[in-house]
């Protein structure tokens, strides 16, 4: 099941470009985390570097796995994941209001992050085994159920931000598999009509975030504070930035959660528009390259796995990047490869590994 | 083939997704371009506003000394708790609720204070609690991270020594009001500035107030200073040197006690005011920290009006003291001559109406000397009739009544000397001849402030010389290169013989069998005149204290070329001789004792100076 990492084939088919982009982003991440937290002295940058190292390991392992074999065993993995999520919901540790963490010895992790990968493969297997031009309503419901069970366990934590990332996996998967145009339009209409109704289901702080997003001046010092400070940081960075370690917003502490959710604000402030273009460019390299791998995958299963991972990357990136300049409401969604955090980092590297694994097998048979 | 078709379809949709993703990121890159290229300047300024903070360094006001260099008003260090809303991580409401318990101030009051300044720029500190205790400071310092929007600010605070001595003339301070900011008087003041609001504090605000400094610092998000870029130190205000003699002031305050009234002592030769007392009084230290709403409304709603400086802001009928002015007018106008006498049988008829003398049965034959000594009404009724209202008004106004004296205090009342023109103007009716008779003994519409009457009597005793009364030594202000108060000197030609006759008679009031014997100071030739100002008409039978007559005594000493003139006025004090003359005596005695070395003034007043 696992090829030897030393084999020539492995190295030959390996996508060095993807790895290079991920590592460059990680380098920016470690550097800016150091910059953002040097006054705090918790060595976040060293920890992040350690996560990168472990992430690399995960990447090579998942790249060497045969995705078809993984797909065969997916029902078991899926059930195990659901059980872990249920366990988290009952025995997990509460972090910023959500029961989302479990500890194994000294290491704590967020099962909802890794669960994404399992859900991606499970959905990919289901979708790839369907026939016909379009999916039926029944098949859509089944697909929804596959994503919905683990997702609802995450919603219940309640970690709406992480749970939301499951939605594009489902949506994008169904769209690519083929949805009848009429159903697509009807679905869009239902979403539009249900949006106001969903307002009633939101919690107060969530409503607050959305209201503040719509009208940032509503409470510039309360809920709007983070975004306001982030936009000031980014805008004041200008074209070339204030220089590494010289951002006033980040160094003087005006920027909140600057090593996690708002790490891109630090990039924008210290490295300027140039730094932003390079950073987003590297993200685009990963996404465009991955999409190419999806289109050249050996089978539909590979395509759906790659696009599942891509949908997570795209969603995280769009929401996080948009949040930094106030285009999207604030949610605690990390930026892949950049935000500080083990779970997010390991998931991202493992995702890249899955994609490389699909690429490596594109020409077999 | 079928499989290949399906693959093609999937790849086609993947391409759609790819374009969608690329478009979305293009929009985001455009967003960054808009922030970082187009609006860089705007955000750079906001970033600077975050980290640069200008902190006002409040200047101490000038100190105030009495004529012997004794400190009356100085400043003490104090601290305020302030809120800076800019960069506050929470709403003002949340701040208020977190702060309330820690600094022992109701949440509502904190919010009220914040709301009063809501419209000001967010970087402007709002004072939440002033003159705080060490415990309050400790609370703020120990919650520097939890309550980063709250900090402690230094403020030199006014201290009036001698707890309330000379309150009305020193005045008080307060935050400049919005209407005041539009007046030329407070042209240089800004919102939130503490300015003089009353008394000398207000009159000499521009001299006393210093120039606030500031420092520009770099702060972090907790508002903590991490670097200092520039500092302009505050400039302390100029000191004031008064003409007031605290020994006389205290003597006057002690003798007047709790009675409502006014005492003023001045040097008629120079116009220097030596003492000025108004009762009831207030403690100006209340205004040094922000006065509470309850305390303020107590003060302004008190029917006894403790905030009013009765010496210059209240007008009363001068009563018989006015006879001094009448005597001068009559002698100078040759209406009476020193040898002229008339017969008082206890009343006389003028214009068909009987006007009574205060002494039933009358004074018998009286000349001008006896008429002043015994305060004979009938004599002065006759003088008044012969002078006529126009000449009375002319002389009274010339000698300082019915117009502002020009004392260096705000809100002086001009008093009133009635005349036919005045009556026509105000009441649109003609002057009745009978009114002239009432005016002759200081009743009717004539009214004066205690300062005016003292100034006028002192002026007559000094041969018609009137120097603008003042509280601040002009030369001390001139020395600072600032504009001193204007001291004018007026001289009305009064013959020495007239002055002699009046001074001799007023000496008699105190030293013969007159009405003012209780103002006598052995060795010091005190002269004076008592007066009783009717509160209600003679016909009304009233017994309550508030209907008692007001008691006057205006005196001066020595009776030839006087060095001091004293006015004592006790509201509802009854007869001037019994109530007010002893008050005047206490000041005259202190003056005389100091002059002859029988009293050694203390070097400081009240609590001793700090630092």
Interface residues (C-beta under 8 A of the other chain):
Chain A: X133 X172 X175 X176 X177 X178 X219 X221 X222 X225 X229 X231 X232 X233 X234 X235 X236 X237 X238 X239 X248 X249 X252 X253 X254 X268 X272 X273 X276 X277 X280 X283 X284 X287 X288 X291 X294 X295 X300 X303 X307 X314 X317 X318 X321 X322 X325 X327
Chain B: X6 X7 X9 X10 X11 X13 X14 X15 X17 X18 X21 X22 X24 X25 X27 X28 X29 X31 X32 X33 X35 X36 X37 X39 X40 X42 X43 X44 X46 X47 X48 X50 X51 X85 X87 X88 X89 X90 X91 X94 X218 X219 X220 X221 X222 X226
